[in-house]
């Protein structure tokens, strides 16, 4: 009884932790930028000495003032930005095309480096917030500003982040543009995006240049930020990312890979053994009641499906955290590939020299008696569901190998993108269980016959699993899938 309580407590803990983990992504993504920014428009030009003085001052201020946002237009190398300057000149009653020009609102327009250096910094101390000056003459809080509607090609600076528009015919999700400037882990924003990693991580401005740790391009915008990132070390080229429908990480998990790994799990002997024990117990308690046998088998399969879905999401979140460590991410897929090869060799060893209870391929012999005791207490479909939940803990050593590999590959995807692959995997995983249940229900096979078939072909099941894992491991290692 004490053992059962421990198992139930463990299950409840896993369930609670999984719900908490799944919410991590959505909680971080949903962070909204605060609406207390001091927003200013700056027109400058590379090669302009007065602009260089202003830029140096402003970038120094950006490092210490977390609420300062500068929307910068460079007009020398980007001629189209003169059109943006014309809009502001007409609607803010500015007499000349002079740079540097900095605009807070219609009453606070600073032209020339001297006025900006003398007056703008003093004004910053007075302003707790300032709405962004729009080219129409109106103003908008930065949090509500649609960055895609800014004219021409601005660069938006905030702390150690920068957004640079490079194609005004495309649009990136506006909410994500704002989130990029504040979110702790920008990688999360690009899980479901096509993007290209930029080799040049430097932005040049009049006062010098800012070198960033990371830079990517996506949907007309370039994103620059400091800190570690798992997006830097993809195993495909910028050319491949630009010219394919999916991102490089998404390419890693395919339907073929999912079906192959799920098939390895589905032909696992210990899964068959547990199901046969359950059906035998149910039949003994419900002689002649085929419906009860059917319902109990289906409830058992449903419990396996639900628990493995939860385990998979937990594994995915774990791998997602691990791969944010840059040095780990470099070798992550190689490690997953090597694991697949090792598991394949162990399966082939069981084909050549079979020994019951091999760890990672079958349930350890010492656990089998305990599992049988639990299963033979089942007398109803509800009991079969509860036992299915408990038994998944005993199935982990012999079924989790392929699932760990699958979850590791899936961790490169966004949660909502990965879920259909998890569902497909688990449908294939429990398919043999459903087939056996239906064969027994319709009287086409007895449990004894199914068990005899399993024992007769157990070595060949290991052979099939071993070959699939070896092939997958080699393909993963060389980046073919």
Secondary structure, DSSP 8 states (H G I E B T S, - for coil): -HHHHHHHHHHHHHHHHHHHHHHHHHHHHT----S--EEEEEEE-TT-HHHHHHHHHHHHHHHH-TTEEEEEEE-SS-TTHHHHHHHHHHHTT--S--SSEEEEETTEEEESHHHIIIIIHHHHHH-S-B-EE-TTS-EE-GGG--GGGS-S--EEEETTEEEEE--TTS---HHHHHHHTT-S-GGGGGTTS--EE-S--EEEETTEEEE-SEEEEETTEEEEE-S--TTTT-SS-HHHHHTSSS-HHHHHS-HHHHHHHHHHHHT-HHHHHHHHHHHHHHHHHSTT-HHHHHHHHHHHHHHHHHHHHHHHHHHHHHHHHHTTSHHHHHHHHHHHHHHHHHHHHHHHHHHHS--TT-TTTS--HHHHHHHHHHHTT--SHHHHHHHHHHHHHHHHHHHHHHHHHHHHHHTTS-HHHHHHHHHHHHHHHHHHHHHHHHHHHTTSS-HHHHHHHHHHHHHHHHHHHHHHHHHHHHHHHTT--
